[in-house]
Amino acid sequence: MKKKYLLIAISALFLLTFSTSCGNGKSTNDKSGIEENIENSDKYDAEKNDSLIHDFITNMYEKELYYNYDFLEAHCTKKMLKYLKDEYEYNGDSYAGYLFRTSAQDYKPGAEDVKNKVLSINKDSEGWYHYMFTDGGWRGENKIKVCVENGEVKVDELERVYDELAEQYNREVKETDSLMIDPLYFDEKSIPKEK
């Protein structure tokens, strides 16, 4: 009789072990599986949003949608719309959509056939999306902070990082300034003394 109870106990232990290892019972591994599924889901959502943001930036820039006020009002936060209004440098109540590009108003000499194009988009560690682009042949880089609400991208902040035309202008001004200050024209006697 003892053998019978021992056999039943061993069988029950075997069944309990077998059912737990096959996933039919609750175990501590179930929690890590759920956490892994959540992590994978979050990663999928992040990748999906990242792709959505890349497409948004490319379409916005290459189709010059930043000049369309309906587009701006639909895809900018209130904070961003206020910034675009405050930065508008002409008369009237409008948005400075031109801030999404370089300061160029004309094509770069010899680049009249170059289309405005996004060259690359990268996300930095602080959540900014940097987009490098050509603007009438001039190179530029801006960074924007965006959020995704109900599948819609909204721009929250914008900063200019690089503007080839502005850099070239600044270099030329410095060179001109350095040519204008010639130490041969100045000596201690020619500089007026303060009284």
C-alpha positions as CSV (number, residue, x, y, z in Angstrom):
1,M,0.0,0.0,0.0
2,K,2.9,2.3,0.8
3,K,4.3,1.7,-2.6
4,K,0.9,2.7,-4.2
5,Y,0.8,6.0,-2.3
6,L,4.5,6.6,-3.1
7,L,3.8,5.9,-6.8
8,I,0.8,8.3,-6.8
9,A,2.9,11.0,-5.1
10,I,5.7,10.6,-7.6
11,S,3.2,10.7,-10.5
12,A,1.5,13.8,-9.1
13,L,4.9,15.5,-8.7
14,F,5.9,14.5,-12.3
15,L,2.6,15.8,-13.7
16,L,2.9,19.1,-11.7
17,T,6.5,19.6,-13.0
18,F,5.6,18.7,-16.6
19,S,2.5,21.0,-16.7
20,T,4.5,23.9,-15.3
21,S,7.4,23.5,-17.8
22,C,5.0,23.4,-20.7
23,G,3.4,26.7,-19.8
24,N,0.1,25.3,-18.6
25,G,0.8,26.5,-15.0
26,K,1.7,29.7,-13.4
27,S,5.4,30.4,-12.8
28,T,7.8,33.2,-12.2
29,N,8.8,33.1,-15.9
30,D,5.3,34.3,-16.9
31,K,6.1,37.8,-15.6
32,S,9.3,38.1,-17.6
33,G,7.4,36.9,-20.7
34,I,4.8,39.6,-20.2
35,E,7.4,42.3,-19.6
36,E,9.2,41.1,-22.8
37,N,6.0,41.4,-24.8
38,I,5.4,44.9,-23.5
39,E,9.0,45.9,-24.3
40,N,8.7,44.4,-27.8
41,S,5.4,46.3,-28.3
42,D,7.0,49.6,-27.1
43,K,9.9,49.0,-29.4
44,Y,7.5,48.4,-32.3
45,D,5.5,51.6,-31.5
46,A,8.8,53.6,-31.3
47,E,10.0,52.2,-34.6
48,K,6.5,52.9,-36.2
49,N,6.6,56.5,-34.8
50,D,10.2,57.0,-36.0
51,S,9.2,56.0,-39.5
52,L,6.2,58.2,-39.4
53,I,8.4,61.2,-38.2
54,H,10.9,60.5,-41.0
55,D,8.2,60.5,-43.6
56,F,6.7,63.7,-42.1
57,I,9.9,65.6,-42.2
58,T,10.7,64.6,-45.7
59,N,7.3,65.5,-47.1
60,M,7.1,68.7,-45.1
61,Y,10.5,69.9,-46.4
62,E,10.5,68.6,-50.0
63,K,6.9,69.7,-50.7
64,E,7.5,73.1,-48.9
65,L,4.5,72.5,-46.7
66,Y,6.0,74.9,-44.1
67,Y,4.6,77.7,-46.2
68,N,1.0,76.4,-45.9
69,Y,-0.6,77.9,-42.9
70,D,-3.3,75.2,-42.7
71,F,-0.5,72.6,-42.6
72,L,1.3,74.5,-39.8
73,E,-1.8,74.9,-37.7
74,A,-2.6,71.2,-38.0
75,H,1.0,70.0,-37.4
76,C,2.5,72.5,-34.9
77,T,1.8,72.8,-31.1
78,K,0.5,76.1,-29.8
79,K,4.0,76.8,-28.5
80,M,5.5,76.3,-32.0
81,L,2.9,78.4,-33.7
82,K,3.6,81.2,-31.2
83,Y,7.3,80.9,-31.9
84,L,6.7,81.1,-35.7
85,K,4.5,84.2,-35.3
86,D,7.0,85.9,-33.0
87,E,9.8,85.2,-35.4
88,Y,8.0,86.5,-38.5
89,E,10.1,89.5,-39.6
90,Y,7.8,91.2,-42.1
91,N,4.6,93.3,-41.6
92,G,1.4,91.4,-40.9
93,D,0.3,88.5,-38.8
94,S,1.9,85.5,-40.4
95,Y,4.1,82.5,-39.6
96,A,7.8,82.3,-40.2
97,G,7.6,79.0,-42.1
98,Y,10.9,79.9,-43.8
99,L,12.7,79.0,-40.6
100,F,12.4,75.3,-41.7
101,R,15.0,76.0,-44.4
102,T,18.2,78.0,-44.7
103,S,18.4,81.8,-45.0
104,A,18.9,81.6,-48.8
105,Q,16.6,83.5,-51.0
106,D,18.4,82.6,-54.3
107,Y,19.9,79.5,-55.7
108,K,23.6,78.8,-55.1
109,P,25.5,79.8,-58.2
110,G,25.7,76.9,-60.5
111,A,23.0,74.9,-58.6
112,E,19.9,76.2,-60.3
113,D,18.8,72.6,-61.2
114,V,19.3,71.2,-57.7
115,K,16.1,70.2,-56.1
116,N,15.4,70.9,-52.4
117,K,15.9,67.5,-50.8
118,V,16.3,66.0,-47.4
119,L,19.7,64.2,-47.3
120,S,19.5,62.5,-43.9
121,I,17.4,62.4,-40.7
122,N,18.9,61.3,-37.4
123,K,17.6,61.3,-33.8
124,D,19.9,62.4,-31.1
125,S,20.1,61.3,-27.5
126,E,17.9,64.2,-26.3
127,G,15.0,63.3,-28.7
128,W,15.7,66.0,-31.4
129,Y,15.4,65.0,-35.0
130,H,18.2,66.5,-37.1
131,Y,17.5,66.8,-40.8
132,M,20.2,67.7,-43.3
133,F,19.0,69.1,-46.6
134,T,19.8,71.1,-49.7
135,D,18.0,74.4,-50.3
136,G,18.6,75.8,-53.8
137,G,22.0,74.1,-53.7
138,W,22.9,75.5,-50.3
139,R,23.3,72.9,-47.5
140,G,21.5,73.3,-44.2
141,E,20.7,71.4,-41.0
142,N,17.8,72.0,-38.6
143,K,16.7,70.1,-35.6
144,I,13.1,69.7,-34.5
145,K,11.4,68.2,-31.5
146,V,8.1,66.5,-32.3
147,C,5.4,64.5,-30.6
148,V,3.0,62.0,-32.1
149,E,-0.7,62.4,-31.1
150,N,-3.2,59.9,-32.5
151,G,-1.0,59.1,-35.4
152,E,-0.4,62.8,-36.2
153,V,3.1,64.4,-36.0
154,K,3.2,67.8,-34.3
155,V,6.3,70.0,-34.3
156,D,7.0,71.5,-30.8
157,E,10.5,73.1,-31.3
158,L,12.8,74.1,-34.1
159,E,16.4,75.2,-34.2
160,R,18.8,76.0,-37.0
161,V,22.0,74.0,-36.6
162,Y,23.9,74.9,-39.9
163,D,23.3,77.3,-42.7
164,E,25.9,77.2,-45.5
165,L,25.0,80.6,-46.9
166,A,25.2,82.3,-43.5
167,E,28.5,80.6,-42.8
168,Q,29.9,81.7,-46.2
169,Y,28.6,85.3,-45.5
170,N,30.2,85.3,-42.1
171,R,33.6,84.1,-43.5
172,E,33.5,86.8,-46.2
173,V,32.7,89.5,-43.6
174,K,35.6,88.4,-41.4
175,E,38.0,88.4,-44.3
176,T,36.9,91.9,-45.4
177,D,37.1,93.2,-41.8
178,S,40.6,91.8,-41.4
179,L,41.7,93.5,-44.7
180,M,40.3,96.8,-43.5
181,I,42.4,96.8,-40.3
182,D,46.0,97.2,-41.5
183,P,48.4,97.7,-38.6
184,L,50.7,99.7,-40.9
185,Y,48.2,102.6,-40.9
186,F,48.1,102.9,-37.1
187,D,50.8,103.9,-34.7
188,E,50.6,105.2,-31.2
189,K,50.7,108.9,-32.3
190,S,47.6,108.5,-34.5
191,I,45.4,107.0,-31.9
192,P,43.7,109.8,-29.9
193,K,44.3,109.7,-26.1
194,E,41.5,109.9,-23.6
195,K,41.5,112.9,-21.4
